[in-house]
Amino acid sequence: MAESVTVDVRYFAGAADAAGTTEESYALRVGATVADVKSALRSRHGEKLDRVLDVAVFLIGDEMVRDDAYPVGTRIDVLPPFAGG
């Protein structure tokens, strides 16, 4: 079996509403990417969160990421578009 790592996912604003939570954890393979995280989130939360993931930016460490091939560490934040100014 491949090695796994626990990835903590934090949701903000509309992403938290769509997921019905502000934080949860996933066991993913070591070397998982943003695409792997998105796939796990879609499997657990379905269509409502799927729409948010299509437009979200992901914060990994200090990096704002949209690249599905970007590797994740032990935490990823899901940031939907914010309105206002």
KASULFEN-V936818 format. One record per backbone hydrogen bond with DSSP energy under -1.0 kcal/mol. NH is the residue of the N-H (numbers start at 1). CO is the residue of the C=O. If there is no record, write none. Layout:
NH_CO ; NH_CO
This chain:
5_28 ; 7_26 ; 8_74 ; 9_24 ; 10_76 ; 11_22 ; 12_78 ; 15_12 ; 17_13 ; 18_14 ; 19_15 ; 20_16 ; 24_9 ; 26_7 ; 28_5 ; 30_3 ; 32_29 ; 34_70 ; 35_68 ; 37_33 ; 38_34 ; 39_35 ; 40_36 ; 41_37 ; 42_38 ; 43_39 ; 44_40 ; 45_41 ; 46_42 ; 50_46 ; 51_47 ; 53_49 ; 54_50 ; 55_52 ; 56_52 ; 57_79 ; 58_65 ; 59_77 ; 60_63 ; 63_60 ; 65_58 ; 70_67 ; 72_32 ; 76_8 ; 77_59 ; 78_10 ; 79_57
